[in-house]
Amino acid sequence: MARHRRKPLPTGEFVADVVDLAEDGRGVARLDGKVVFIADALPGEQVRFRYVRVSRDVDEGQTVGVDRASPDRVSPRCAHFGVCGGCALQHLSPEAQVRYKHKQLIEALARIGKVAPVQVAEPLTGPVWGYRRRARLGAKYVGKRDTVLVGFRERESSFLAALESCVVLDPRVGERLRALGSLIAGLSIRAQLPQIEVATAEPVALVLRVMAPPTESDLAALRAFAIEHDVEFYLQPGGPDTVAPLTPPPRELSYAPLQEPDRLHFRPTDFIQVNGELSRKAVAQAMDWLAPQPGERVLELFSGLGNFTIPLARAGAQVFAVEGEAALVQRARDNAERLGLTIEFDRANLFEPQADAPWAVRDYDAVLLDPPRAGAQEILPLLGRLKARRILYVSCHPGTLARDAGLLVHEHGYRLVRAGVMDMFPHTAHVESMALFERA
């Protein structure tokens, strides 16, 4: 059998005029009728680039110089930008990043869903530095240098970037990457500790994935670091169920989804929104758009810990919350009981919905959806049958929102009355948005 030979890369520098941004934040250009995606290039720019990959349909390149800069170009704040794969857009001003994400949403709705909102909402924005409260960091012992790297992967690589700090992480962690690396380098299990889960609420929690049991000396070093830097360490020797505090009992992790005193308690590996301030703004906007009235029946799907559930119930709505992960259902139920709120909960696989499920055979005034990137296509026929007057859709992928919006409008009798982006992940190409549908 003949082997497929990779086409050799063109050598040298090439010049391109950039006309757009791709979904992943790379510049889009055309050379000789062929699309080239160029990292670190912006629309309106003329750049010099080198090829890094070629294929039959599209090519890929890396900017090596900018001959004509966009007025939206800025100097990246992070010294590791371009090497670290955590950010894609630090060279684009935050205001322009939001405009780009807004454009991506509106174009996706039109192109994929064949819909347009009656009203385009103002973007939700917030802090652009030090905002990230959830992350998964890699850790790698480099024997030749007798050091441990802590950080994110390099661009297009499985190697860890050698980070000194991270300006998008909560500074309680982002400014301590070197200290964490030094701590791990002094442990006997430094080569068997590949990952750190970060959850920075109140307090900061760090989950260490340990592939070998730490010694008493290791445990003492971890406890001393925890006291000095005011963090809670957890150890994870196996799957998620093995996560346990280094020093029990740990301080309770919690955050307020909207306002005090309604705080959600959670575990360090539970899903919470990455950007705490934007999450609160999103909840406030959801409450404003959905406008739940006391006594109204609201169905919430993909309800998680209760980020929207608790504020909905506090407003007086009768909430039925459905989530696929049993542990999150229990945590949400515990939160509701602790706060004295009456909420009905159920666990269900919402990608294989059952039409006769208890939550699916009731009448509702409103529905709130907060699905993962795959969207909510499987649940839409059931929602069409329920005929709630309002549906609020919180999305983390404009393509699947656009697909589902088209189905709600063209097949299930709704109209898209409002939509807008939420800048939950500044300096990345990730687009979060919210859309409100009403019965036509």
SULKA-V528628 format. One record per pair of residues at least 12 apart in sequence whose C-alpha atoms are under 10 Angstrom apart, sorted by the first residue. I is the first residue (numbers start at 1). J is the second residue. Records with the same first field share a line. If there is no record, write none. Layout:
# SULKA-V528628
I=J + J
This chain:
# SULKA-V528628
6=53 + 54 + 55
7=53 + 54 + 55 + 56
8=53 + 54 + 55
9=50 + 51 + 52 + 53 + 54 + 55 + 59
10=50 + 51 + 52 + 53 + 54
11=50 + 51 + 52
12=48 + 49 + 50 + 51
13=47 + 48 + 49 + 50 + 51 + 62 + 63 + 64 + 65
14=31 + 47 + 48 + 49 + 50 + 51 + 61 + 63 + 64
15=29 + 31 + 46 + 47 + 48 + 49 + 50 + 63 + 65 + 66 + 67
16=28 + 29 + 30 + 31 + 36 + 38 + 41 + 45 + 46 + 47 + 48 + 49 + 63 + 66 + 67
17=29 + 30 + 31 + 41 + 42 + 43 + 44 + 45 + 46 + 47 + 48 + 67 + 68
18=30 + 36 + 37 + 38 + 41 + 42 + 43 + 44 + 45 + 46 + 47 + 70
19=41 + 42 + 43 + 44 + 45 + 46
20=37 + 41 + 42 + 43 + 44 + 45 + 100
21=37 + 38 + 39 + 41 + 42 + 43 + 100 + 101 + 104 + 429
22=37 + 38 + 39 + 42 + 100 + 104 + 429
23=100 + 101 + 104 + 398 + 399 + 429 + 430 + 431
24=37 + 39 + 88 + 89 + 428 + 429 + 430
25=37 + 38 + 39 + 40 + 41 + 42 + 87 + 88 + 89 + 92 + 97 + 100 + 101 + 427 + 428 + 429 + 430
26=38 + 39 + 40 + 41 + 42 + 43 + 60 + 61 + 62 + 63 + 88 + 89 + 429
27=39 + 40 + 41 + 42 + 43 + 44 + 45 + 47 + 60 + 61 + 62 + 63
28=41 + 42 + 43 + 60 + 61
29=41 + 42 + 43 + 45 + 46 + 47 + 59 + 60
30=58 + 59
31=59
34=56 + 57 + 58 + 59
35=57 + 58 + 59 + 60
36=51 + 53 + 54 + 57 + 58 + 59 + 60 + 61
37=51 + 53 + 58 + 59 + 60 + 61 + 62
38=50 + 51 + 52 + 59 + 60 + 61 + 62 + 63 + 64
39=52 + 60 + 61 + 62 + 63 + 64 + 82 + 88 + 89
40=61 + 62 + 63 + 64 + 65 + 66 + 73 + 81 + 82 + 88 + 89 + 90 + 91 + 92
41=61 + 62 + 63 + 64 + 65 + 66 + 69 + 70 + 73 + 89 + 91 + 92
42=63 + 66 + 69 + 70 + 71 + 72 + 73 + 89 + 91 + 92
43=69 + 70 + 71 + 72 + 73
44=68 + 69 + 70 + 71 + 72
45=66 + 67 + 68 + 69 + 70 + 71 + 73
46=65 + 66 + 67 + 68 + 69 + 70
47=62 + 63 + 64 + 65 + 66 + 67 + 68 + 69
48=61 + 62 + 63 + 64 + 65 + 66 + 67 + 68
49=61 + 62 + 63 + 64 + 65 + 66
50=62 + 63 + 64 + 65
51=63
62=82
70=92
71=92 + 93 + 96
72=91 + 92 + 93 + 94 + 95 + 96 + 97
73=89 + 90 + 91 + 92 + 93 + 94 + 96
74=89 + 90 + 91 + 92 + 93 + 94
75=90 + 91 + 92 + 93
76=89 + 90 + 91 + 92 + 93 + 427
77=90 + 91 + 129 + 166 + 167 + 168
78=90 + 91 + 163 + 164 + 165 + 166 + 167 + 168
79=163 + 164 + 165 + 166 + 167
80=154 + 161 + 162 + 163 + 164 + 165 + 166 + 167
81=154 + 155 + 166
82=154 + 155
83=152 + 153 + 154 + 155 + 156 + 157 + 160 + 161 + 162 + 163
84=151 + 152 + 153 + 154 + 155 + 156 + 157 + 159 + 160 + 161 + 162 + 163 + 166
85=151 + 152 + 153 + 154 + 155 + 156 + 157 + 160 + 161 + 428
86=151 + 152 + 153 + 154 + 155 + 161 + 166 + 168 + 427 + 428
87=152 + 155 + 168 + 425 + 426 + 427 + 428 + 429
88=155 + 426 + 427 + 428 + 429 + 430
89=426 + 427 + 428 + 429
90=426 + 427 + 428
91=427
92=427
93=426 + 427
94=125 + 127 + 128 + 423 + 426 + 427
95=125 + 426
97=423 + 426 + 427 + 428 + 429
98=123 + 124 + 125 + 421 + 422 + 423 + 426 + 427 + 429 + 431
99=123 + 421
100=429 + 431
101=123 + 398 + 420 + 421 + 422 + 423 + 429 + 430 + 431 + 432 + 433
102=120 + 121 + 122 + 123 + 398 + 419 + 420 + 421 + 422 + 423 + 431 + 432 + 433
103=421
104=398 + 399 + 421 + 431
105=397 + 398 + 399 + 401 + 402 + 419 + 420 + 421 + 431 + 432 + 433
106=120 + 398 + 402 + 419 + 420 + 421
107=398 + 399 + 402
108=397 + 398 + 399 + 400 + 401 + 402 + 403
109=398 + 399 + 400 + 401 + 402 + 403 + 404 + 405 + 406 + 419
110=402 + 403 + 405 + 406
111=399 + 402 + 403 + 406
112=398 + 399 + 400 + 401 + 402 + 403 + 404 + 405 + 406
113=399 + 400 + 401 + 402 + 403 + 404 + 405 + 406 + 407 + 408 + 409 + 410
114=402 + 403 + 405 + 406 + 407 + 409 + 410
115=402 + 403 + 405 + 406 + 407 + 409 + 410 + 415 + 416
116=402 + 405 + 406 + 415 + 416 + 417 + 418 + 419
117=405 + 415 + 416 + 417 + 418 + 419 + 420 + 435 + 436 + 437
118=415 + 416 + 417 + 418 + 419
119=416 + 417 + 418 + 419 + 420 + 436
120=417 + 418 + 419 + 420 + 421 + 435
121=417 + 418 + 419 + 420 + 421 + 422 + 434 + 435
122=419 + 420 + 421 + 422
123=419 + 420 + 421 + 422 + 423 + 433 + 434
124=278 + 279 + 281 + 282 + 285 + 420 + 421 + 422 + 423 + 424 + 432 + 433 + 434
125=277 + 278 + 281 + 282 + 421 + 422 + 423 + 424 + 425 + 426
126=275 + 276 + 277 + 278 + 279 + 281 + 422 + 423 + 424 + 425 + 426
127=168 + 275 + 276 + 277 + 278 + 423 + 424 + 425 + 426
128=167 + 168 + 275 + 423 + 424 + 425 + 426 + 427
129=166 + 167 + 168 + 169 + 170 + 171 + 426 + 427
130=166 + 167 + 168 + 169 + 170 + 171 + 172 + 173 + 174 + 175 + 275
131=167 + 168 + 169 + 170 + 171 + 200 + 274 + 275 + 276 + 277 + 278 + 424 + 425 + 426
132=166 + 167 + 168 + 169 + 170 + 171 + 173 + 174 + 198 + 199 + 200 + 273 + 274 + 275 + 276 + 277 + 424 + 425 + 426
133=168 + 169 + 170 + 171 + 172 + 173 + 174 + 198 + 199 + 200 + 201 + 204 + 205 + 272 + 273 + 274 + 275 + 276
134=169 + 170 + 197 + 198 + 199 + 200 + 201 + 205 + 268 + 269 + 270 + 271 + 272 + 273 + 274 + 275 + 276
135=151 + 152 + 169 + 170 + 196 + 197 + 198 + 199 + 200 + 206 + 269 + 274
136=151 + 152 + 195 + 196 + 197 + 198 + 199 + 206 + 207 + 269
137=149 + 150 + 151 + 152 + 153 + 160 + 177 + 194 + 195 + 196 + 197 + 198 + 206 + 208
138=150 + 151 + 152 + 153 + 159 + 160 + 161 + 193 + 194 + 195 + 196 + 197 + 209
139=151 + 152 + 153 + 160 + 180 + 181 + 184 + 185 + 190 + 191 + 192 + 193 + 194 + 195 + 196 + 208 + 209
140=159 + 160 + 161 + 162 + 181 + 184 + 185 + 190 + 191 + 192 + 193 + 194 + 195
141=181 + 184 + 185 + 189 + 190 + 191 + 192 + 193 + 194
142=185 + 190 + 191
143=185 + 190 + 191
146=185 + 186 + 190
147=181 + 182 + 183 + 184 + 185 + 186 + 190
148=162 + 177 + 178 + 180 + 181 + 182 + 183 + 184 + 185 + 186 + 190 + 191 + 193 + 194
149=161 + 162 + 163 + 164 + 177 + 178 + 180 + 181 + 182 + 184 + 185 + 194
150=162 + 163 + 164 + 165 + 176 + 177 + 178 + 179 + 180 + 181 + 182 + 184 + 194 + 195 + 196
151=163 + 164 + 165 + 166 + 174 + 177 + 178 + 180 + 181 + 195 + 196
152=166
162=177 + 178
163=177 + 178 + 181
164=176 + 177 + 178 + 179 + 181
165=177 + 178 + 179
168=425 + 426 + 427
169=198 + 200 + 274 + 275
170=198 + 199 + 200 + 201 + 204 + 275
171=200
172=200 + 204 + 229 + 230 + 231
173=198 + 199 + 200 + 204 + 205 + 206 + 229 + 231
176=229
179=225 + 229
180=196 + 222 + 225
183=218 + 221 + 222 + 225
184=208 + 218 + 221 + 222
186=217 + 218 + 221
187=214 + 215 + 217 + 218 + 219 + 221 + 222
188=212 + 213 + 214 + 215 + 216 + 217 + 218
189=210 + 211 + 212 + 213 + 214 + 215 + 218
190=210 + 211 + 212 + 214 + 218
191=210 + 211 + 212
192=209 + 210 + 211 + 212 + 213 + 214
193=208 + 209 + 210 + 211 + 212 + 214 + 236 + 237
194=208 + 209 + 210 + 211
195=207 + 208 + 209 + 210 + 211 + 236
196=208 + 209 + 210 + 233 + 234 + 235 + 236
197=209 + 233 + 234 + 236 + 268 + 269
198=233 + 268 + 269
199=232 + 253 + 266 + 267 + 268 + 269 + 270 + 271 + 272 + 274
200=231 + 232 + 253 + 254 + 255 + 268 + 274 + 276
201=252 + 253 + 254 + 255 + 256 + 266 + 268 + 272 + 276
202=231 + 251 + 252 + 253 + 254 + 255 + 265
203=230 + 231 + 232 + 250 + 251 + 252 + 253 + 254 + 255
204=226 + 229 + 230 + 231 + 232 + 233 + 251 + 253 + 268
205=226 + 230 + 231 + 232 + 233 + 234 + 245 + 250 + 251 + 252 + 253 + 267 + 268 + 269
206=226 + 231 + 232 + 233 + 234 + 235 + 245 + 268 + 269
207=232 + 233 + 234 + 235 + 236 + 243 + 244 + 245 + 246 + 268 + 269
208=233 + 234 + 235 + 236 + 237 + 243 + 244 + 246
209=234 + 235 + 236 + 237 + 238 + 239 + 240 + 243
210=234 + 235 + 236 + 237 + 238
211=235 + 236 + 237 + 238
212=237 + 238
213=235 + 236 + 237
214=235 + 237
219=246 + 247
222=246 + 247
223=246 + 247
226=246 + 247
231=251
232=245 + 246 + 247 + 248 + 250 + 251 + 252 + 253 + 268
233=245 + 246 + 247 + 248 + 250 + 268
234=246 + 247 + 248 + 250 + 268
235=247
240=269 + 270
241=269
243=267 + 268 + 269
244=268
245=268
252=264 + 265 + 266 + 267 + 268
253=265 + 266 + 267 + 268
254=266 + 267 + 268
255=272 + 276 + 307
256=276 + 279 + 280 + 307 + 310 + 311
257=272 + 273 + 276 + 277 + 279 + 280 + 281 + 282 + 283 + 284 + 306 + 307 + 308 + 309 + 310 + 311
258=276 + 277 + 279 + 280 + 281 + 282 + 283 + 284 + 287 + 307 + 308 + 310 + 311
259=280 + 284 + 311
261=339
262=310 + 311 + 314 + 335 + 336 + 338 + 339
263=307 + 310 + 335 + 336 + 338 + 339
264=305 + 306 + 307 + 310 + 331 + 332 + 334 + 335 + 336 + 338 + 339
265=305 + 306 + 331 + 332 + 334 + 335 + 338
266=305 + 328 + 331 + 332 + 334 + 335
267=327 + 328 + 331
270=304 + 305 + 327 + 328 + 331
271=304 + 305 + 328
272=304 + 305 + 306 + 307
273=307 + 424
274=424 + 425
275=423 + 424 + 425 + 426
276=424
277=424
278=422 + 423 + 424 + 425
279=307 + 308 + 422 + 423 + 424
280=307 + 308
281=422
282=308 + 394 + 421 + 422 + 423 + 424 + 433 + 434
283=307 + 308 + 309 + 311 + 312 + 394
284=308 + 311
285=434
286=308 + 311 + 312 + 368 + 392 + 393 + 394 + 434 + 435 + 436
287=308 + 311 + 312 + 315 + 392
289=390 + 391 + 392 + 418 + 434 + 435 + 436 + 437
290=312 + 366 + 367 + 368 + 390 + 391 + 392 + 436 + 437 + 438
291=312 + 315 + 317 + 366 + 390
292=311 + 312 + 313 + 315 + 316 + 317 + 318 + 365 + 366 + 390
293=312 + 315 + 316 + 317 + 318 + 365
294=312 + 313 + 314 + 315 + 316 + 317 + 318
295=313 + 315 + 316 + 317 + 318 + 319 + 365
296=312 + 313 + 315 + 316 + 317 + 318 + 319 + 364 + 365 + 366
297=313 + 316 + 317 + 318 + 319 + 320 + 362 + 363 + 364 + 365 + 366 + 367 + 388
298=312 + 313 + 317 + 318 + 319 + 320 + 321 + 363 + 364 + 365 + 366 + 367 + 368 + 388 + 390 + 391
299=317 + 318 + 319 + 320 + 321 + 322 + 344 + 359 + 360 + 362 + 363 + 364 + 365 + 366 + 367 + 368 + 369 + 383 + 388 + 391
300=312 + 319 + 320 + 321 + 322 + 323 + 345 + 359 + 366 + 367 + 368 + 369 + 370 + 391 + 392
301=320 + 321 + 322 + 323 + 324 + 346 + 348 + 350 + 359 + 367 + 368 + 369 + 370 + 371 + 376 + 379 + 393
302=321 + 322 + 323 + 324 + 325 + 329 + 347 + 348 + 349 + 350 + 368 + 369 + 370 + 371 + 372 + 376
303=320 + 321 + 322 + 323 + 324 + 325 + 328 + 329 + 332 + 345 + 346 + 347 + 368 + 369 + 370 + 371
304=321 + 322 + 323 + 324 + 325 + 326 + 327 + 328 + 329 + 330 + 331 + 332 + 370 + 371
305=321 + 323 + 325 + 327 + 328 + 329 + 330 + 331 + 332 + 333 + 334 + 335 + 336
306=321 + 322 + 323 + 328 + 329 + 331 + 332 + 333 + 335 + 336
307=332
308=321 + 368 + 369 + 370
309=321 + 322 + 332 + 336 + 343 + 345 + 368
310=332 + 335 + 336 + 339 + 341 + 342 + 343
312=343 + 368
313=336 + 341 + 342 + 343
314=336 + 339 + 340 + 341 + 342
316=341 + 342
317=342 + 343 + 365 + 366
318=342 + 343 + 344 + 364 + 365
319=342 + 343 + 344 + 345 + 364 + 366 + 367
320=342 + 343 + 344 + 345 + 346 + 358 + 359 + 360 + 362 + 364 + 367
321=333 + 343 + 344 + 345 + 346 + 347 + 359 + 367 + 368
322=344 + 345 + 346 + 347 + 348 + 349 + 350 + 359 + 369
323=345 + 346 + 347 + 348 + 349 + 350 + 371
324=346 + 347 + 348 + 349 + 350 + 351
325=346 + 347 + 348 + 349
326=346 + 347 + 348
327=347
328=347
329=345 + 346 + 347 + 348
330=345 + 346 + 347
332=345
333=345 + 346
344=359
345=359
346=358 + 359
350=371 + 376 + 377 + 378 + 379
351=371 + 374 + 375 + 376 + 377 + 378 + 379
352=378 + 379
353=378 + 379 + 380 + 381 + 382
354=379 + 382
355=379 + 381 + 382 + 385
360=382 + 383 + 385 + 386
361=382 + 385 + 386
362=386
363=385 + 386 + 387 + 388
364=383 + 386 + 387 + 388 + 389 + 390
365=386 + 387 + 388 + 389 + 390 + 391
366=386 + 387 + 388 + 389 + 390 + 391 + 392 + 437 + 438
367=383 + 386 + 387 + 388 + 389 + 390 + 391 + 392 + 393 + 437
368=390 + 391 + 392 + 393 + 394 + 436
369=391 + 392 + 393 + 394 + 395 + 434 + 435
370=392 + 393 + 394 + 395 + 396 + 434
371=393 + 394 + 395 + 396 + 397 + 400 + 401
372=394 + 395 + 396 + 397 + 400
373=395 + 396 + 397 + 398 + 399 + 400 + 401 + 432
374=395 + 396 + 397 + 399 + 400 + 401
375=393 + 394 + 395 + 396 + 397 + 398 + 399 + 400 + 401 + 402 + 403 + 404
376=393 + 395 + 400 + 401 + 403 + 404 + 405
377=400 + 401 + 403 + 404 + 405 + 407 + 408
378=404
379=404
380=404 + 405 + 407 + 408 + 411 + 412
381=407 + 408 + 411 + 412
382=412
383=408 + 412
384=407 + 408 + 411 + 412 + 413 + 414 + 439
385=412
387=412 + 413 + 414 + 438 + 439
388=414 + 437 + 438 + 439
389=414 + 437 + 438 + 439 + 440
390=414 + 415 + 417 + 436 + 437 + 438 + 439
391=408 + 414 + 415 + 416 + 435 + 436 + 437 + 438 + 439
392=416 + 418 + 419 + 434 + 435 + 436 + 437 + 438
393=405 + 419 + 433 + 434 + 435 + 436 + 437
394=419 + 421 + 422 + 432 + 433 + 434 + 435 + 436
395=421 + 422 + 431 + 432 + 433 + 434 + 435
396=421 + 422 + 424 + 430 + 431 + 432 + 433 + 434
397=430 + 431 + 432 + 433
398=421 + 430 + 431 + 432 + 433 + 434
399=431
401=432 + 433 + 434 + 435
402=435
405=435 + 436 + 437
408=437 + 438 + 439
409=437 + 438 + 439 + 440
412=439 + 440
413=437 + 438 + 439 + 440
414=436 + 437 + 438 + 439 + 440
415=436 + 437 + 438 + 439 + 440
416=435 + 436 + 437 + 438 + 439 + 440
417=435 + 436 + 437 + 438 + 439 + 440
418=434 + 435 + 436 + 437 + 438
419=433 + 434 + 435 + 436 + 437
420=432 + 433 + 434 + 435 + 436
421=433 + 434 + 435
422=434
